């Protein structure tokens, strides 16, 4: 009887170990890859259902600047965080989603009022795609004469994408007083926008920043999303939770 129990226990341990190993391998198996690239737009697939889109603008102070956004897909639906910096890049992104992903964009979310988030918004509106933003973002885009998102929210927003959900939250001031983050719980991936810096980055444009509150806001982000694995900053290279620590320390 003892021998039978030992055999059963051994089989259980081996099965559990094999199952965990397979799960870990599956999680580690995906390697980010460029899936689309032109002079106007770069799209990098970061996971099975999530992508980083990168467009560009020329700044007198910083030269050619890369501007990131995120899109997440489930079934035949996509949600986009931040538009490409201009209409040309936005048109390319819309075409790529339609013809390569064979999906429709259910919504676009602007993470703050600067033009690198809303520069291509009119292209989305032409396609009757609903746009969302924190209520202060809508106020500021109107004041600045930028493209204006259609639907406002306070504090947080939940949107459906296929059978899954994405979250948008205001967790405090930093790069601007209206910056929000986007989160896709299904893959624990975050779009931090310009609130989050890539590793090695400087402080960047502080014209509309609240430097005194920035580190505190990052602390709020860390508390709200302790399981985040992958983070896309507004500019530069994606990374893991190290980006949160780096950004927090940069503004202490």
ABEGO torsion letter per residue (X at the ends): XAAAAAAAAAAAAAAAAAAAAAAAAAAAABBBBBABBBAABBBBBABAABBBBBBBBBBAAAEBBBBBBBBBBBEABBBBBEBBABAAAAAAAAAAAAAAAGBBBABBBBABABAAAAAAAAAAAAAGBBBBBBAAAAAAAAAAGBBBBABBBBGBBBBBBEABBBBBBBAEBBABAABBBBBBAAAGBBBAEAABBBBGBBAEBAAABBAAAAAAAAAAAAAABAABABBBBABEBBBBAAAAAAAAAAAX
